[in-house]
Amino acid sequence: MEIIPKDSAKGRNSAGMGYKDEAEDEYYLKTIQELVNKKMKLLAEHQVKEESKLKPPTEMNNSKPMVISKRRLEEFITNEMNGKDLKLVLKKILYESDLRKNQNRLSMPMNQLEKNIEFLTENEKQDLENGKEFEVGLLGPRLGLHKKSMMMKMWRLKSTSSYVLKTNWNEFVEENKKDLKPHSEIQVWSFRKDNQLYFALAYVDENIEF
């Protein structure tokens, strides 16, 4: 029978207790770390919420469409585009159908045109009457010229006929989505550059000067 010295038994017990203490320390450290991480996450979320109150997103700041004066529109077309013969064609409410991607057109009902407005040449009128279409340029509300031309055509409907701008209309809407909002009233202006017909869609306030 082996006799174990007292000192050896004591040493083994101490070693066992040491392993137990280390395991407990690791558990407590892990628990503390998890609590710290959770607290940091809560603080970060709170900070984001507070910053969102102080600094609204860009989309919220730019939710209102760009409004310009008639003078600014005239000066831009005359001086920067070398255009002329600016005319108000119609004031139009933008409907959902004007902005839907599956429509891809802007409708300009002829019964909503400005009274006695003449913005088409005789040849252009004749082409549209005969079902033909032709290219026109288009300026956005922030006076940016869309890089692709629109095609203008006349649609005959039961109630009234309409001029429509189509083909690249969806791209124009996407480019100007900050300003083209459903149910907003926009103005459609026409002008000429090198004898070619252009349109400008703008929110013009005649009560402001600049």
matplotlib code that plots the C-alpha trace (Angstrom):
import matplotlib.pyplot as plt

x = [0.0, 1.4, 1.5, 1.1, 2.9, 0.7, 2.6, 2.1, -1.7, -1.9, -0.1, -2.5, -5.5, -4.0, -3.4, -7.1, -8.3, -6.0, -7.6, -11.0, -10.1, -8.8, -12.0, -14.1, -11.9, -12.3, -16.1, -16.3, -14.0, -16.1, -19.3, -17.9, -16.7, -20.2, -21.8, -19.3, -20.0, -23.7, -23.3, -21.2, -23.7, -26.6, -24.5, -23.7, -27.4, -28.3, -25.7, -27.0, -30.6, -29.4, -27.4, -30.4, -32.4, -29.8, -28.8, -31.7, -30.8, -30.0, -33.2, -35.2, -33.4, -33.9, -37.5, -38.9, -38.5, -36.1, -37.9, -36.4, -37.5, -38.6, -35.7, -33.2, -34.8, -34.6, -31.0, -29.9, -31.6, -30.4, -26.9, -25.8, -27.6, -27.9, -31.6, -34.5, -38.3, -39.1, -42.8, -45.0, -46.7, -48.8, -49.0, -49.4, -50.1, -47.8, -49.9, -48.7, -49.2, -46.6, -44.0, -44.7, -41.9, -44.3, -45.7, -42.4, -44.0, -45.1, -48.6, -49.4, -53.2, -53.9, -57.0, -54.6, -52.3, -51.9, -54.5, -53.4, -50.0, -48.0, -44.8, -44.7, -43.7, -46.1, -44.0, -43.9, -47.7, -48.1, -45.8, -47.6, -51.0, -49.7, -48.6, -44.9, -42.6, -39.4, -36.6, -36.8, -34.3, -35.4, -34.2, -34.8, -36.0, -32.3, -31.5, -29.7, -30.0, -30.8, -28.1, -30.6, -33.3, -37.0, -39.4, -42.4, -45.7, -49.4, -51.8, -55.5, -57.8, -61.6, -61.8, -58.9, -55.6, -52.3, -48.7, -46.4, -42.7, -41.5, -38.6, -36.1, -38.6, -37.9, -34.2, -35.1, -37.5, -34.8, -32.3, -34.7, -36.5, -35.8, -38.0, -40.5, -43.1, -46.6, -49.4, -47.0, -47.7, -44.9, -44.6, -43.6, -41.8, -40.6, -37.7, -35.5, -31.9, -30.5, -34.1, -34.6, -37.4, -36.6, -38.7, -37.9, -39.7, -39.4, -41.1, -41.1, -42.2, -42.9, -43.0, -39.3, -36.7, -33.6]
y = [0.0, 3.3, 6.0, 9.5, 12.2, 14.9, 17.6, 15.8, 15.5, 19.1, 20.1, 18.1, 19.7, 23.2, 22.4, 21.4, 24.5, 26.5, 25.1, 25.9, 29.4, 30.0, 28.6, 30.9, 33.9, 33.2, 32.9, 36.2, 38.0, 36.6, 37.8, 41.2, 41.6, 40.6, 43.3, 45.9, 45.0, 45.2, 48.6, 50.0, 48.8, 50.6, 53.7, 53.6, 53.1, 56.1, 58.3, 57.5, 58.4, 61.7, 62.5, 61.8, 64.3, 67.0, 66.3, 65.0, 63.0, 64.7, 63.4, 65.1, 68.4, 68.3, 67.0, 70.3, 70.9, 73.5, 76.8, 79.4, 82.8, 83.5, 85.8, 83.1, 80.7, 83.3, 84.2, 80.6, 79.8, 83.0, 83.3, 79.8, 77.8, 80.5, 79.8, 82.1, 82.4, 81.2, 80.5, 79.0, 76.0, 74.8, 74.4, 70.7, 68.5, 65.6, 62.5, 59.0, 57.9, 60.5, 59.0, 55.3, 53.4, 51.3, 54.4, 56.1, 59.4, 62.8, 63.7, 67.3, 67.5, 70.0, 71.3, 72.4, 74.4, 78.1, 80.2, 81.0, 79.5, 78.9, 77.0, 74.6, 75.4, 74.5, 71.6, 70.3, 70.6, 68.7, 65.9, 65.4, 65.5, 62.8, 60.5, 61.3, 62.0, 64.0, 64.7, 67.5, 68.5, 68.7, 70.8, 69.7, 71.8, 72.4, 73.6, 70.5, 69.4, 65.7, 64.0, 62.1, 63.6, 62.9, 61.9, 64.1, 62.6, 63.4, 61.0, 61.2, 60.3, 60.3, 63.3, 65.3, 64.9, 65.1, 65.9, 63.4, 63.3, 59.7, 57.2, 58.5, 59.9, 57.3, 58.2, 61.9, 61.2, 59.2, 62.0, 64.6, 62.5, 65.0, 67.5, 65.5, 64.6, 63.2, 65.8, 68.8, 71.5, 72.0, 74.3, 73.3, 75.9, 75.8, 77.5, 77.2, 76.5, 76.4, 76.2, 73.0, 72.7, 72.3, 72.1, 73.1, 71.6, 74.0, 75.3, 79.0, 81.6, 84.9, 86.7, 86.2, 88.2, 86.0]
z = [0.0, -1.1, 1.5, 0.0, 1.9, 3.3, 1.5, -1.9, -1.3, -0.3, -3.5, -5.7, -4.0, -4.5, -8.2, -8.6, -6.9, -9.2, -12.3, -10.8, -10.1, -13.6, -15.1, -12.9, -13.9, -17.6, -17.1, -15.3, -17.8, -20.7, -19.0, -18.3, -22.0, -23.2, -21.0, -22.2, -25.8, -25.3, -23.6, -26.4, -28.9, -27.1, -26.9, -30.6, -31.5, -29.2, -30.9, -34.4, -33.3, -31.8, -34.9, -37.2, -35.2, -35.6, -39.2, -41.3, -44.4, -47.6, -49.2, -46.5, -47.0, -50.7, -50.7, -52.1, -55.8, -57.2, -57.8, -60.1, -61.4, -65.0, -65.3, -64.4, -66.9, -69.7, -68.9, -68.8, -72.2, -73.8, -72.5, -71.7, -74.4, -77.1, -77.3, -78.1, -78.4, -74.8, -74.4, -71.7, -73.3, -70.3, -66.5, -65.7, -62.7, -62.7, -62.3, -61.3, -64.9, -66.0, -63.7, -64.0, -65.7, -67.7, -69.3, -70.3, -71.5, -70.5, -71.6, -72.6, -73.3, -76.0, -74.1, -71.3, -73.5, -72.8, -74.8, -78.4, -77.8, -81.0, -80.5, -83.4, -87.0, -89.8, -90.8, -87.3, -87.0, -90.3, -89.3, -86.0, -87.7, -90.1, -87.2, -87.5, -84.6, -84.2, -81.8, -79.2, -76.4, -72.8, -69.8, -66.3, -63.3, -62.3, -65.8, -66.7, -70.4, -70.7, -72.7, -74.8, -77.0, -76.5, -79.3, -79.7, -81.0, -81.0, -79.6, -80.6, -77.7, -77.4, -75.2, -76.5, -78.3, -76.5, -77.3, -75.7, -75.0, -75.0, -75.6, -73.0, -70.5, -67.8, -67.7, -67.5, -64.5, -62.7, -63.3, -61.8, -59.2, -56.5, -58.3, -60.2, -57.6, -58.1, -57.8, -58.1, -60.7, -63.2, -66.1, -69.6, -71.6, -75.2, -76.9, -80.0, -80.4, -83.9, -85.1, -83.2, -80.7, -77.0, -73.9, -70.3, -67.3, -64.5, -61.3, -62.1, -59.6, -61.4, -58.0, -57.4, -59.4, -59.2]

ax = plt.figure().add_subplot(projection="3d")
ax.plot(x, y, z, "-o")
ax.set_aspect("equal")
plt.show()
